[in-house]
Amino acid sequence: MPAGEAQIEFLDGDFRVLRPGSFVRCAVTSEQIPVDELRYWDVDRQEAYASPEAKLKQLGIIRG
């Protein structure tokens, strides 16, 4: 897998790699998420999240 940031299209239950890379960035924390460990994203916002908590922070459900 090429080094650098991947470009991903997030789909319902899956994603499509548009530009190969080894990671994507969390929309909340900017943490690098290895593509093979990517589990959380938002289809409508087209954003990746490092954890469920990061998604809840983005939605304003939890603070911190």
N, CA, C and O atoms as a Tripos MOL2 file, in Angstrom:
@<TRIPOS>MOLECULE
protein
  256   255    64     0     0
PROTEIN
NO_CHARGES

@<TRIPOS>ATOM
      1 N           0.8440   -1.1770    0.0000 N.3       1 MET1
      2 CA          0.0000    0.0000    0.0000 C.3       1 MET1
      3 C           0.8940    1.2470    0.0000 C.2       1 MET1
      4 O           1.8600    1.3180    0.7600 O.2       1 MET1
      5 N           0.5780    2.2130   -0.8380 N.am      2 PRO2
      6 CA          1.3910    3.4330   -0.8780 C.3       2 PRO2
      7 C           1.3390    4.1980    0.4470 C.2       2 PRO2
      8 O           0.3190    4.2040    1.1370 O.2       2 PRO2
      9 N           2.4420    4.8300    0.7810 N.am      3 ALA3
     10 CA          2.4830    5.6630    1.9810 C.3       3 ALA3
     11 C           1.7050    6.9400    1.7100 C.2       3 ALA3
     12 O           1.4590    7.2920    0.5560 O.2       3 ALA3
     13 N           1.3230    7.6270    2.7640 N.am      4 GLY4
     14 CA          0.6150    8.8900    2.6240 C.3       4 GLY4
     15 C          -0.8720    8.7270    2.8630 C.2       4 GLY4
     16 O          -1.3690    7.6350    3.1390 O.2       4 GLY4
     17 N          -1.5680    9.8530    2.7480 N.am      5 GLU5
     18 CA         -2.9930    9.8880    3.0460 C.3       5 GLU5
     19 C          -3.8130    9.3950    1.8580 C.2       5 GLU5
     20 O          -3.6010    9.8060    0.7180 O.2       5 GLU5
     21 N          -4.7470    8.5100    2.1540 N.am      6 ALA6
     22 CA         -5.6490    7.9820    1.1360 C.3       6 ALA6
     23 C          -6.8310    8.9320    0.9620 C.2       6 ALA6
     24 O          -7.1630    9.7000    1.8650 O.2       6 ALA6
     25 N          -7.4530    8.8710   -0.1970 N.am      7 GLN7
     26 CA         -8.7120    9.5700   -0.4230 C.3       7 GLN7
     27 C          -9.7760    8.4880   -0.5280 C.2       7 GLN7
     28 O          -9.6680    7.5680   -1.3380 O.2       7 GLN7
     29 N         -10.8050    8.6130    0.3020 N.am      8 ILE8
     30 CA        -11.8190    7.5690    0.4300 C.3       8 ILE8
     31 C         -13.2010    8.1440    0.1360 C.2       8 ILE8
     32 O         -13.5100    9.2660    0.5370 O.2       8 ILE8
     33 N         -14.0300    7.3740   -0.5630 N.am      9 GLU9
     34 CA        -15.4490    7.6830   -0.6860 C.3       9 GLU9
     35 C         -16.1710    6.7540    0.2810 C.2       9 GLU9
     36 O         -16.0950    5.5330    0.1520 O.2       9 GLU9
     37 N         -16.8710    7.3360    1.2470 N.am     10 PHE10
     38 CA        -17.5470    6.5530    2.2710 C.3      10 PHE10
     39 C         -18.9460    6.1790    1.7950 C.2      10 PHE10
     40 O         -19.7230    7.0370    1.3780 O.2      10 PHE10
     41 N         -19.2520    4.8960    1.8640 N.am     11 LEU11
     42 CA        -20.5290    4.3470    1.4250 C.3      11 LEU11
     43 C         -21.2300    3.7240    2.6250 C.2      11 LEU11
     44 O         -20.6370    3.6070    3.6980 O.2      11 LEU11
     45 N         -22.4780    3.3270    2.4530 N.am     12 ASP12
     46 CA        -23.2020    2.6300    3.5210 C.3      12 ASP12
     47 C         -22.5910    1.2580    3.7520 C.2      12 ASP12
     48 O         -22.7190    0.3710    2.9080 O.2      12 ASP12
     49 N         -21.9270    1.0770    4.8880 N.am     13 GLY13
     50 CA        -21.3530   -0.2120    5.2400 C.3      13 GLY13
     51 C         -20.0630   -0.5720    4.5360 C.2      13 GLY13
     52 O         -19.5400   -1.6680    4.7320 O.2      13 GLY13
     53 N         -19.5410    0.3240    3.7230 N.am     14 ASP14
     54 CA        -18.3140    0.0460    2.9830 C.3      14 ASP14
     55 C         -17.6950    1.3740    2.5570 C.2      14 ASP14
     56 O         -18.2730    2.4390    2.7740 O.2      14 ASP14
     57 N         -16.5330    1.2990    1.9590 N.am     15 PHE15
     58 CA        -15.9160    2.4990    1.4080 C.3      15 PHE15
     59 C         -15.1330    2.1290    0.1630 C.2      15 PHE15
     60 O         -14.7640    0.9720   -0.0390 O.2      15 PHE15
     61 N         -14.8890    3.1270   -0.6620 N.am     16 ARG16
     62 CA        -14.1550    2.9380   -1.9140 C.3      16 ARG16
     63 C         -12.9030    3.8000   -1.8630 C.2      16 ARG16
     64 O         -12.9790    4.9910   -1.5630 O.2      16 ARG16
     65 N         -11.7730    3.2140   -2.1500 N.am     17 VAL17
     66 CA        -10.5070    3.9430   -2.1740 C.3      17 VAL17
     67 C         -10.3860    4.6500   -3.5230 C.2      17 VAL17
     68 O         -10.3230    4.0030   -4.5690 O.2      17 VAL17
     69 N         -10.3540    5.9820   -3.4890 N.am     18 LEU18
     70 CA        -10.2160    6.7720   -4.7090 C.3      18 LEU18
     71 C          -8.7550    7.0610   -5.0140 C.2      18 LEU18
     72 O          -8.3530    7.1020   -6.1770 O.2      18 LEU18
     73 N          -7.9580    7.2610   -3.9610 N.am     19 ARG19
     74 CA         -6.5150    7.4540   -4.1090 C.3      19 ARG19
     75 C          -5.8510    6.6040   -3.0320 C.2      19 ARG19
     76 O          -6.0520    6.8620   -1.8450 O.2      19 ARG19
     77 N          -5.0730    5.6100   -3.4070 N.am     20 PRO20
     78 CA         -4.4420    4.7300   -2.4260 C.3      20 PRO20
     79 C          -3.5490    5.4940   -1.4490 C.2      20 PRO20
     80 O          -2.9320    6.5010   -1.7940 O.2      20 PRO20
     81 N          -3.5020    4.9940   -0.2500 N.am     21 GLY21
     82 CA         -2.6550    5.5370    0.7940 C.3      21 GLY21
     83 C          -2.7230    4.6270    1.9970 C.2      21 GLY21
     84 O          -3.4990    3.6710    2.0100 O.2      21 GLY21
     85 N          -1.9310    4.9050    2.9990 N.am     22 SER22
     86 CA         -1.8840    4.0300    4.1650 C.3      22 SER22
     87 C          -2.7990    4.4760    5.2930 C.2      22 SER22
     88 O          -3.0360    3.7120    6.2280 O.2      22 SER22
     89 N          -3.3310    5.7240    5.2250 N.am     23 PHE23
     90 CA         -4.1700    6.2200    6.3100 C.3      23 PHE23
     91 C          -5.1390    7.2880    5.8050 C.2      23 PHE23
     92 O          -4.9920    7.8370    4.7130 O.2      23 PHE23
     93 N          -6.1500    7.5610    6.6630 N.am     24 VAL24
     94 CA         -7.0200    8.7250    6.5170 C.3      24 VAL24
     95 C          -6.9660    9.4630    7.8450 C.2      24 VAL24
     96 O          -6.5040    8.9070    8.8420 O.2      24 VAL24
     97 N          -7.4260   10.6900    7.8720 N.am     25 ARG25
     98 CA         -7.4080   11.4800    9.1120 C.3      25 ARG25
     99 C          -8.7920   11.5500    9.7370 C.2      25 ARG25
    100 O          -9.8030   11.6840    9.0470 O.2      25 ARG25
    101 N          -8.8100   11.4580   11.0580 N.am     26 CYS26
    102 CA        -10.0420   11.6250   11.8160 C.3      26 CYS26
    103 C         -10.4970   13.0760   11.6710 C.2      26 CYS26
    104 O          -9.6970   13.9970   11.8350 O.2      26 CYS26
    105 N         -11.7760   13.2810   11.3640 N.am     27 ALA27
    106 CA        -12.3250   14.6190   11.1770 C.3      27 ALA27
    107 C         -12.3500   15.4270   12.4700 C.2      27 ALA27
    108 O         -12.4390   16.6540   12.4230 O.2      27 ALA27
    109 N         -12.2750   14.7660   13.6160 N.am     28 VAL28
    110 CA        -12.3520   15.4500   14.9060 C.3      28 VAL28
    111 C         -10.9750   15.6560   15.5190 C.2      28 VAL28
    112 O         -10.6570   16.7520   15.9810 O.2      28 VAL28
    113 N         -10.1570   14.6090   15.5270 N.am     29 THR29
    114 CA         -8.8790   14.6510   16.2430 C.3      29 THR29
    115 C          -7.6720   14.8370   15.3270 C.2      29 THR29
    116 O          -6.5690   15.1010   15.8060 O.2      29 THR29
    117 N          -7.8660   14.7040   14.0310 N.am     30 SER30
    118 CA         -6.7830   14.7190   13.0270 C.3      30 SER30
    119 C          -5.8220   13.5400   13.1700 C.2      30 SER30
    120 O          -4.7760   13.5060   12.5220 O.2      30 SER30
    121 N          -6.1750   12.5820   14.0130 N.am     31 GLU31
    122 CA         -5.3720   11.3680   14.2020 C.3      31 GLU31
    123 C          -5.3230   10.5810   12.8960 C.2      31 GLU31
    124 O          -6.3140   10.5130   12.1680 O.2      31 GLU31
    125 N          -4.1790    9.9940   12.6060 N.am     32 GLN32
    126 CA         -4.0560    9.1280   11.4390 C.3      32 GLN32
    127 C          -4.7030    7.7830   11.7460 C.2      32 GLN32
    128 O          -4.3980    7.1520   12.7580 O.2      32 GLN32
    129 N          -5.5980    7.3530   10.8620 N.am     33 ILE33
    130 CA         -6.2800    6.0680   11.0080 C.3      33 ILE33
    131 C          -5.8060    5.1690    9.8660 C.2      33 ILE33
    132 O          -6.0750    5.4730    8.7040 O.2      33 ILE33
    133 N          -5.1130    4.0800   10.1630 N.am     34 PRO34
    134 CA         -4.7070    3.1650    9.0870 C.3      34 PRO34
    135 C          -5.9460    2.6910    8.3180 C.2      34 PRO34
    136 O          -6.9580    2.3440    8.9270 O.2      34 PRO34
    137 N          -5.8710    2.6750    7.0160 N.am     35 VAL35
    138 CA         -7.0180    2.2970    6.1830 C.3      35 VAL35
    139 C          -7.5390    0.9210    6.5750 C.2      35 VAL35
    140 O          -8.7510    0.7070    6.5910 O.2      35 VAL35
    141 N          -6.6600   -0.0030    6.8860 N.am     36 ASP36
    142 CA         -7.1130   -1.3510    7.2480 C.3      36 ASP36
    143 C          -7.7460   -1.4160    8.6390 C.2      36 ASP36
    144 O          -8.2760   -2.4590    9.0210 O.2      36 ASP36
    145 N          -7.7000   -0.3180    9.4050 N.am     37 GLU37
    146 CA         -8.3380   -0.2550   10.7220 C.3      37 GLU37
    147 C          -9.5310    0.7060   10.7400 C.2      37 GLU37
    148 O         -10.1140    0.9430   11.7980 O.2      37 GLU37
    149 N          -9.8910    1.2500    9.6050 N.am     38 LEU38
    150 CA        -10.9910    2.2000    9.5060 C.3      38 LEU38
    151 C         -12.3140    1.4960    9.7780 C.2      38 LEU38
    152 O         -12.6720    0.5500    9.0760 O.2      38 LEU38
    153 N         -13.0460    1.9570   10.8040 N.am     39 ARG39
    154 CA        -14.3040    1.3260   11.1910 C.3      39 ARG39
    155 C         -15.4620    2.3170   11.3070 C.2      39 ARG39
    156 O         -16.6230    1.9110   11.2560 O.2      39 ARG39
    157 N         -15.1650    3.6100   11.4630 N.am     40 TYR40
    158 CA        -16.2050    4.5940   11.7510 C.3      40 TYR40
    159 C         -16.1390    5.7480   10.7640 C.2      40 TYR40
    160 O         -15.0860    6.3550   10.5680 O.2      40 TYR40
    161 N         -17.2880    6.0440   10.1380 N.am     41 TRP41
    162 CA        -17.3500    7.1670    9.2130 C.3      41 TRP41
    163 C         -18.7980    7.6200    9.0740 C.2      41 TRP41
    164 O         -19.7290    6.9420    9.5110 O.2      41 TRP41
    165 N         -18.9580    8.7760    8.4580 N.am     42 ASP42
    166 CA        -20.2740    9.3460    8.1990 C.3      42 ASP42
    167 C         -20.4290    9.4990    6.6880 C.2      42 ASP42
    168 O         -19.6530   10.2080    6.0470 O.2      42 ASP42
    169 N         -21.4270    8.8350    6.1290 N.am     43 VAL43
    170 CA        -21.6440    8.8540    4.6850 C.3      43 VAL43
    171 C         -22.0450   10.2560    4.2240 C.2      43 VAL43
    172 O         -21.5220   10.7540    3.2280 O.2      43 VAL43
    173 N         -22.9720   10.8930    4.9470 N.am     44 ASP44
    174 CA        -23.4630   12.2160    4.5420 C.3      44 ASP44
    175 C         -22.3740   13.2840    4.6120 C.2      44 ASP44
    176 O         -22.2670   14.1270    3.7210 O.2      44 ASP44
    177 N         -21.5750   13.2460    5.6620 N.am     45 ARG45
    178 CA        -20.5020   14.2340    5.8300 C.3      45 ARG45
    179 C         -19.2180   13.8390    5.1070 C.2      45 ARG45
    180 O         -18.3270   14.6670    4.9190 O.2      45 ARG45
    181 N         -19.1240   12.5760    4.7050 N.am     46 GLN46
    182 CA        -17.9110   12.0430    4.0730 C.3      46 GLN46
    183 C         -16.6890   12.2980    4.9690 C.2      46 GLN46
    184 O         -15.6740   12.8460    4.5390 O.2      46 GLN46
    185 N         -16.8340   11.8720    6.2460 N.am     47 GLU47
    186 CA        -15.7750   12.0480    7.2450 C.3      47 GLU47
    187 C         -15.4610   10.7170    7.9120 C.2      47 GLU47
    188 O         -16.3380    9.8740    8.1010 O.2      47 GLU47
    189 N         -14.1950   10.5490    8.2610 N.am     48 ALA48
    190 CA        -13.7380    9.3770    9.0130 C.3      48 ALA48
    191 C         -13.5730    9.7730   10.4710 C.2      48 ALA48
    192 O         -13.3020   10.9320   10.7870 O.2      48 ALA48
    193 N         -13.7400    8.7840   11.3660 N.am     49 TYR49
    194 CA        -13.5860    9.0140   12.8030 C.3      49 TYR49
    195 C         -12.7110    7.9220   13.4030 C.2      49 TYR49
    196 O         -12.8020    6.7550   13.0210 O.2      49 TYR49
    197 N         -11.8700    8.3130   14.3420 N.am     50 ALA50
    198 CA        -10.9590    7.3730   14.9860 C.3      50 ALA50
    199 C         -11.6750    6.4550   15.9710 C.2      50 ALA50
    200 O         -11.1810    5.3730   16.2870 O.2      50 ALA50
    201 N         -12.8470    6.8920   16.4600 N.am     51 SER51
    202 CA        -13.5750    6.1200   17.4660 C.3      51 SER51
    203 C         -15.0370    6.5490   17.4700 C.2      51 SER51
    204 O         -15.3790    7.5840   16.8980 O.2      51 SER51
    205 N         -15.9030    5.7630   18.1110 N.am     52 PRO52
    206 CA        -17.3020    6.1940   18.2460 C.3      52 PRO52
    207 C         -17.4130    7.5030   19.0290 C.2      52 PRO52
    208 O         -18.2750    8.3330   18.7400 O.2      52 PRO52
    209 N         -16.5420    7.6830   20.0130 N.am     53 GLU53
    210 CA        -16.5600    8.9150   20.8140 C.3      53 GLU53
    211 C         -16.2650   10.1390   19.9490 C.2      53 GLU53
    212 O         -16.8550   11.1990   20.1560 O.2      53 GLU53
    213 N         -15.3630   10.0030   18.9880 N.am     54 ALA54
    214 CA        -15.0450   11.1180   18.0920 C.3      54 ALA54
    215 C         -16.2770   11.5030   17.2780 C.2      54 ALA54
    216 O         -16.5370   12.6900   17.0780 O.2      54 ALA54
    217 N         -17.0250   10.5320   16.8150 N.am     55 LYS55
    218 CA        -18.2630   10.7980   16.0660 C.3      55 LYS55
    219 C         -19.2670   11.5220   16.9560 C.2      55 LYS55
    220 O         -19.9030   12.4790   16.5130 O.2      55 LYS55
    221 N         -19.4200   11.0830   18.2000 N.am     56 LEU56
    222 CA        -20.3580   11.7320   19.1200 C.3      56 LEU56
    223 C         -19.9370   13.1670   19.4240 C.2      56 LEU56
    224 O         -20.7910   14.0420   19.5650 O.2      56 LEU56
    225 N         -18.6380   13.4190   19.5250 N.am     57 LYS57
    226 CA        -18.1500   14.7790   19.7040 C.3      57 LYS57
    227 C         -18.4990   15.6400   18.4960 C.2      57 LYS57
    228 O         -18.9150   16.7880   18.6550 O.2      57 LYS57
    229 N         -18.3380   15.1060   17.3050 N.am     58 GLN58
    230 CA        -18.6590   15.8450   16.0820 C.3      58 GLN58
    231 C         -20.1330   16.2190   16.0400 C.2      58 GLN58
    232 O         -20.4880   17.2950   15.5580 O.2      58 GLN58
    233 N         -20.9920   15.3370   16.5430 N.am     59 LEU59
    234 CA        -22.4340   15.5860   16.5740 C.3      59 LEU59
    235 C         -22.8560   16.4680   17.7370 C.2      59 LEU59
    236 O         -24.0150   16.8770   17.8090 O.2      59 LEU59
    237 N         -21.9320   16.7710   18.6550 N.am     60 GLY60
    238 CA        -22.2490   17.6050   19.8110 C.3      60 GLY60
    239 C         -22.9650   16.8530   20.9150 C.2      60 GLY60
    240 O         -23.5220   17.4680   21.8250 O.2      60 GLY60
    241 N         -22.9570   15.5330   20.8470 N.am     61 ILE61
    242 CA        -23.6290   14.7170   21.8490 C.3      61 ILE61
    243 C         -22.8030   14.6230   23.1200 C.2      61 ILE61
    244 O         -23.3550   14.6150   24.2200 O.2      61 ILE61
    245 N         -21.4880   14.5520   22.9780 N.am     62 ILE62
    246 CA        -20.6020   14.5930   24.1390 C.3      62 ILE62
    247 C         -19.6060   15.7210   23.9420 C.2      62 ILE62
    248 O         -19.3150   16.1240   22.8160 O.2      62 ILE62
    249 N         -19.0960   16.2150   25.0320 N.am     63 ARG63
    250 CA        -18.1100   17.3030   24.9860 C.3      63 ARG63
    251 C         -16.7540   16.7860   25.4090 C.2      63 ARG63
    252 O         -16.6290   15.7220   26.0150 O.2      63 ARG63
    253 N         -15.7590   17.5550   25.0790 N.am     64 GLY64
    254 CA        -14.4380   17.1960   25.5500 C.3      64 GLY64
    255 C         -13.4840   17.1560   24.4680 C.2      64 GLY64
    256 O         -12.3090   16.8670   24.6920 O.2      64 GLY64
@<TRIPOS>BOND
     1     1     2 1
     2     2     3 1
     3     3     4 2
     4     3     5 am
     5     5     6 1
     6     6     7 1
     7     7     8 2
     8     7     9 am
     9     9    10 1
    10    10    11 1
    11    11    12 2
    12    11    13 am
    13    13    14 1
    14    14    15 1
    15    15    16 2
    16    15    17 am
    17    17    18 1
    18    18    19 1
    19    19    20 2
    20    19    21 am
    21    21    22 1
    22    22    23 1
    23    23    24 2
    24    23    25 am
    25    25    26 1
    26    26    27 1
    27    27    28 2
    28    27    29 am
    29    29    30 1
    30    30    31 1
    31    31    32 2
    32    31    33 am
    33    33    34 1
    34    34    35 1
    35    35    36 2
    36    35    37 am
    37    37    38 1
    38    38    39 1
    39    39    40 2
    40    39    41 am
    41    41    42 1
    42    42    43 1
    43    43    44 2
    44    43    45 am
    45    45    46 1
    46    46    47 1
    47    47    48 2
    48    47    49 am
    49    49    50 1
    50    50    51 1
    51    51    52 2
    52    51    53 am
    53    53    54 1
    54    54    55 1
    55    55    56 2
    56    55    57 am
    57    57    58 1
    58    58    59 1
    59    59    60 2
    60    59    61 am
    61    61    62 1
    62    62    63 1
    63    63    64 2
    64    63    65 am
    65    65    66 1
    66    66    67 1
    67    67    68 2
    68    67    69 am
    69    69    70 1
    70    70    71 1
    71    71    72 2
    72    71    73 am
    73    73    74 1
    74    74    75 1
    75    75    76 2
    76    75    77 am
    77    77    78 1
    78    78    79 1
    79    79    80 2
    80    79    81 am
    81    81    82 1
    82    82    83 1
    83    83    84 2
    84    83    85 am
    85    85    86 1
    86    86    87 1
    87    87    88 2
    88    87    89 am
    89    89    90 1
    90    90    91 1
    91    91    92 2
    92    91    93 am
    93    93    94 1
    94    94    95 1
    95    95    96 2
    96    95    97 am
    97    97    98 1
    98    98    99 1
    99    99   100 2
   100    99   101 am
   101   101   102 1
   102   102   103 1
   103   103   104 2
   104   103   105 am
   105   105   106 1
   106   106   107 1
   107   107   108 2
   108   107   109 am
   109   109   110 1
   110   110   111 1
   111   111   112 2
   112   111   113 am
   113   113   114 1
   114   114   115 1
   115   115   116 2
   116   115   117 am
   117   117   118 1
   118   118   119 1
   119   119   120 2
   120   119   121 am
   121   121   122 1
   122   122   123 1
   123   123   124 2
   124   123   125 am
   125   125   126 1
   126   126   127 1
   127   127   128 2
   128   127   129 am
   129   129   130 1
   130   130   131 1
   131   131   132 2
   132   131   133 am
   133   133   134 1
   134   134   135 1
   135   135   136 2
   136   135   137 am
   137   137   138 1
   138   138   139 1
   139   139   140 2
   140   139   141 am
   141   141   142 1
   142   142   143 1
   143   143   144 2
   144   143   145 am
   145   145   146 1
   146   146   147 1
   147   147   148 2
   148   147   149 am
   149   149   150 1
   150   150   151 1
   151   151   152 2
   152   151   153 am
   153   153   154 1
   154   154   155 1
   155   155   156 2
   156   155   157 am
   157   157   158 1
   158   158   159 1
   159   159   160 2
   160   159   161 am
   161   161   162 1
   162   162   163 1
   163   163   164 2
   164   163   165 am
   165   165   166 1
   166   166   167 1
   167   167   168 2
   168   167   169 am
   169   169   170 1
   170   170   171 1
   171   171   172 2
   172   171   173 am
   173   173   174 1
   174   174   175 1
   175   175   176 2
   176   175   177 am
   177   177   178 1
   178   178   179 1
   179   179   180 2
   180   179   181 am
   181   181   182 1
   182   182   183 1
   183   183   184 2
   184   183   185 am
   185   185   186 1
   186   186   187 1
   187   187   188 2
   188   187   189 am
   189   189   190 1
   190   190   191 1
   191   191   192 2
   192   191   193 am
   193   193   194 1
   194   194   195 1
   195   195   196 2
   196   195   197 am
   197   197   198 1
   198   198   199 1
   199   199   200 2
   200   199   201 am
   201   201   202 1
   202   202   203 1
   203   203   204 2
   204   203   205 am
   205   205   206 1
   206   206   207 1
   207   207   208 2
   208   207   209 am
   209   209   210 1
   210   210   211 1
   211   211   212 2
   212   211   213 am
   213   213   214 1
   214   214   215 1
   215   215   216 2
   216   215   217 am
   217   217   218 1
   218   218   219 1
   219   219   220 2
   220   219   221 am
   221   221   222 1
   222   222   223 1
   223   223   224 2
   224   223   225 am
   225   225   226 1
   226   226   227 1
   227   227   228 2
   228   227   229 am
   229   229   230 1
   230   230   231 1
   231   231   232 2
   232   231   233 am
   233   233   234 1
   234   234   235 1
   235   235   236 2
   236   235   237 am
   237   237   238 1
   238   238   239 1
   239   239   240 2
   240   239   241 am
   241   241   242 1
   242   242   243 1
   243   243   244 2
   244   243   245 am
   245   245   246 1
   246   246   247 1
   247   247   248 2
   248   247   249 am
   249   249   250 1
   250   250   251 1
   251   251   252 2
   252   251   253 am
   253   253   254 1
   254   254   255 1
   255   255   256 2
@<TRIPOS>SUBSTRUCTURE
     1 MET1         2 RESIDUE 1 A MET
     2 PRO2         6 RESIDUE 1 A PRO
     3 ALA3        10 RESIDUE 1 A ALA
     4 GLY4        14 RESIDUE 1 A GLY
     5 GLU5        18 RESIDUE 1 A GLU
     6 ALA6        22 RESIDUE 1 A ALA
     7 GLN7        26 RESIDUE 1 A GLN
     8 ILE8        30 RESIDUE 1 A ILE
     9 GLU9        34 RESIDUE 1 A GLU
    10 PHE10       38 RESIDUE 1 A PHE
    11 LEU11       42 RESIDUE 1 A LEU
    12 ASP12       46 RESIDUE 1 A ASP
    13 GLY13       50 RESIDUE 1 A GLY
    14 ASP14       54 RESIDUE 1 A ASP
    15 PHE15       58 RESIDUE 1 A PHE
    16 ARG16       62 RESIDUE 1 A ARG
    17 VAL17       66 RESIDUE 1 A VAL
    18 LEU18       70 RESIDUE 1 A LEU
    19 ARG19       74 RESIDUE 1 A ARG
    20 PRO20       78 RESIDUE 1 A PRO
    21 GLY21       82 RESIDUE 1 A GLY
    22 SER22       86 RESIDUE 1 A SER
    23 PHE23       90 RESIDUE 1 A PHE
    24 VAL24       94 RESIDUE 1 A VAL
    25 ARG25       98 RESIDUE 1 A ARG
    26 CYS26      102 RESIDUE 1 A CYS
    27 ALA27      106 RESIDUE 1 A ALA
    28 VAL28      110 RESIDUE 1 A VAL
    29 THR29      114 RESIDUE 1 A THR
    30 SER30      118 RESIDUE 1 A SER
    31 GLU31      122 RESIDUE 1 A GLU
    32 GLN32      126 RESIDUE 1 A GLN
    33 ILE33      130 RESIDUE 1 A ILE
    34 PRO34      134 RESIDUE 1 A PRO
    35 VAL35      138 RESIDUE 1 A VAL
    36 ASP36      142 RESIDUE 1 A ASP
    37 GLU37      146 RESIDUE 1 A GLU
    38 LEU38      150 RESIDUE 1 A LEU
    39 ARG39      154 RESIDUE 1 A ARG
    40 TYR40      158 RESIDUE 1 A TYR
    41 TRP41      162 RESIDUE 1 A TRP
    42 ASP42      166 RESIDUE 1 A ASP
    43 VAL43      170 RESIDUE 1 A VAL
    44 ASP44      174 RESIDUE 1 A ASP
    45 ARG45      178 RESIDUE 1 A ARG
    46 GLN46      182 RESIDUE 1 A GLN
    47 GLU47      186 RESIDUE 1 A GLU
    48 ALA48      190 RESIDUE 1 A ALA
    49 TYR49      194 RESIDUE 1 A TYR
    50 ALA50      198 RESIDUE 1 A ALA
    51 SER51      202 RESIDUE 1 A SER
    52 PRO52      206 RESIDUE 1 A PRO
    53 GLU53      210 RESIDUE 1 A GLU
    54 ALA54      214 RESIDUE 1 A ALA
    55 LYS55      218 RESIDUE 1 A LYS
    56 LEU56      222 RESIDUE 1 A LEU
    57 LYS57      226 RESIDUE 1 A LYS
    58 GLN58      230 RESIDUE 1 A GLN
    59 LEU59      234 RESIDUE 1 A LEU
    60 GLY60      238 RESIDUE 1 A GLY
    61 ILE61      242 RESIDUE 1 A ILE
    62 ILE62      246 RESIDUE 1 A ILE
    63 ARG63      250 RESIDUE 1 A ARG
    64 GLY64      254 RESIDUE 1 A GLY
